[in-house]
Each structure stands twice: as C-alpha cells, then as structure tokens.
Amino acid sequence: LSSSSPVKSPAPAASASSIDNNDQEFQDETHTCHLFEGRSKYLSPSGLHFIANHQYRPSEYTHLDNLLNPFWTYLTECLPLWLAPNMVTTLGGMHCALAYGVMWYYCPDFDTTPPDWVVMLAGYCAF
C-alpha cells in the first residue's frame, strides 16, 4: 500500500449477538475475524476481515478463451451433474500421470525414442 492511501479501520459491530460485546468485531456474516482472532501472528484483524469478505472479480477473456469457450461449454454439458468439479480435475491429473508413467517405462532416461503409440498416448492425455 502506498502512504497516500491510508487503510481505514473498520467499525466495531453495534448489535449484540452470540459474540462477546467487549470484543472488537467486524460487521460481516461469517464472523471469521472473531474465529481467527489471536490465532494469526502474520495478519492483522483488518487483514482477516478483508480475506473473509473477498469477492473474486474475473478479468477479461483472452482470444483463446473466446475461441474455446463454446467447446468447453459443450464438454461440461456432457458431464453428469452428480460429478464433482474436483473429480474432473482428478481425472485430468490421472491422464497426465498415466502418460508420464508409460513414457517413463519405455524411455526412463528420455534418451531413447519411445514407440509411436506412446507418443500418441501422451498427446491424447495432454489434450
């Protein structure tokens, strides 16, 4: 932060709740600052407040994103709704691990040329 923009300290909560009235509490719905108060030796209470209330703001898409978004949307519509996003990521990582394992088996020092089907498998798994 620059010295020209001072950080304002948030106002304490005005209403009484299950939180102790003597504590300085920020007005947020999660009470994250109160839960972690005194437990962080690196973040100030105002820093914890800003982390608790952070909202992601995406930037503009790149040209490649604009080109591939219809394809990505089509692929996500093919997945069942019960499939968790973390499982999709795990399956993609398993493809990479499979390609690496097969490549390592056929050329462990990467000093020989692997069979053509191994290169094709690595290309498929990378896509």
C-alpha positions as CSV (number, residue, x, y, z in Angstrom):
1,L,0.0,0.0,0.0
2,S,1.2,3.5,-0.7
3,S,1.4,6.1,2.0
4,S,-1.1,8.3,0.1
5,S,-4.0,5.8,0.7
6,P,-4.2,5.0,4.4
7,V,-6.1,1.9,5.5
8,K,-9.3,2.7,7.3
9,S,-10.1,0.7,10.4
10,P,-13.5,-1.0,10.3
11,A,-16.2,0.0,12.7
12,P,-17.0,-2.4,15.5
13,A,-20.3,-4.3,15.5
14,A,-23.1,-2.3,17.0
15,S,-25.6,-5.1,17.8
16,A,-25.1,-7.7,20.5
17,S,-25.0,-11.3,19.3
18,S,-23.5,-14.5,20.5
19,I,-20.2,-12.8,20.2
20,D,-18.8,-11.1,23.3
21,N,-19.7,-7.4,23.5
22,N,-16.2,-6.5,24.7
23,D,-14.5,-7.9,21.6
24,Q,-13.9,-5.6,18.6
25,E,-15.8,-7.4,15.8
26,F,-16.2,-6.5,12.2
27,Q,-19.6,-6.4,10.6
28,D,-19.7,-9.5,8.5
29,E,-21.9,-12.5,8.3
30,T,-19.2,-15.2,8.8
31,H,-17.6,-13.9,11.9
32,T,-14.4,-15.2,10.5
33,C,-12.4,-12.4,12.1
34,H,-13.7,-13.4,15.6
35,L,-12.9,-17.1,15.0
36,F,-9.3,-16.5,14.0
37,E,-8.7,-13.6,16.3
38,G,-5.4,-14.0,18.2
39,R,-4.5,-17.1,16.2
40,S,-2.7,-15.3,13.3
41,K,0.6,-13.8,14.0
42,Y,1.1,-12.6,10.4
43,L,-2.3,-11.0,9.6
44,S,-3.9,-8.1,11.4
45,P,-7.6,-8.1,12.3
46,S,-8.3,-5.8,9.3
47,G,-6.4,-8.2,7.0
48,L,-8.5,-11.1,8.2
49,H,-11.6,-9.0,7.6
50,F,-10.6,-8.3,4.0
51,I,-9.8,-12.0,3.4
52,A,-13.2,-13.0,4.9
53,N,-15.1,-10.6,2.6
54,H,-13.0,-11.1,-0.6
55,Q,-15.0,-11.5,-3.8
56,Y,-13.5,-12.8,-7.0
57,R,-13.6,-10.4,-9.9
58,P,-12.6,-12.1,-13.2
59,S,-10.7,-10.1,-15.8
60,E,-11.4,-10.1,-19.5
61,Y,-11.1,-13.3,-21.5
62,T,-8.2,-13.8,-23.9
63,H,-8.7,-14.5,-27.6
64,L,-8.0,-18.2,-27.0
65,D,-10.6,-18.3,-24.2
66,N,-13.2,-16.7,-26.5
67,L,-12.3,-19.3,-29.2
68,L,-12.5,-22.3,-26.9
69,N,-15.4,-21.4,-24.7
70,P,-18.1,-23.0,-26.9
71,F,-16.1,-26.2,-26.9
72,W,-15.6,-26.1,-23.1
73,T,-19.2,-25.4,-22.6
74,Y,-20.2,-28.4,-24.8
75,L,-17.8,-30.7,-22.8
76,T,-19.1,-29.6,-19.4
77,E,-22.7,-30.2,-20.6
78,C,-21.7,-33.8,-21.4
79,L,-20.7,-34.4,-17.8
80,P,-23.3,-35.7,-15.3
81,L,-24.5,-33.2,-12.7
82,W,-23.5,-35.5,-9.8
83,L,-19.8,-35.4,-10.8
84,A,-17.9,-33.1,-8.6
85,P,-15.6,-30.5,-10.2
86,N,-12.7,-31.8,-8.1
87,M,-13.3,-35.3,-9.6
88,V,-13.0,-33.8,-13.1
89,T,-9.7,-32.2,-12.1
90,T,-8.5,-35.5,-10.6
91,L,-9.4,-37.5,-13.7
92,G,-7.4,-35.0,-15.8
93,G,-4.5,-35.3,-13.5
94,M,-4.7,-39.1,-13.7
95,H,-4.4,-38.8,-17.5
96,C,-1.2,-36.8,-17.1
97,A,0.1,-39.4,-14.6
98,L,-0.7,-42.2,-17.0
99,A,1.1,-40.6,-19.9
100,Y,4.1,-39.8,-17.7
101,G,4.2,-43.4,-16.3
102,V,4.0,-45.0,-19.7
103,M,6.6,-42.6,-21.2
104,W,8.9,-43.3,-18.2
105,Y,8.6,-47.0,-18.6
106,Y,9.6,-47.0,-22.3
107,C,12.3,-44.4,-22.0
108,P,13.3,-43.9,-18.4
109,D,16.3,-41.6,-19.2
110,F,14.5,-39.8,-22.0
111,D,17.5,-40.6,-24.2
112,T,15.8,-43.1,-26.5
113,T,12.9,-42.7,-28.8
114,P,9.7,-44.2,-27.4
115,P,7.3,-46.2,-29.6
116,D,4.9,-44.1,-31.7
117,W,1.8,-45.3,-29.8
118,V,3.4,-43.9,-26.6
119,V,3.9,-40.5,-28.2
120,M,0.3,-40.6,-29.4
121,L,-1.0,-41.6,-25.9
122,A,1.0,-38.7,-24.4
123,G,-0.5,-36.3,-26.9
124,Y,-4.1,-37.6,-26.2
125,C,-3.6,-37.4,-22.5
126,A,-2.2,-33.9,-22.7
127,F,-5.3,-32.7,-24.6
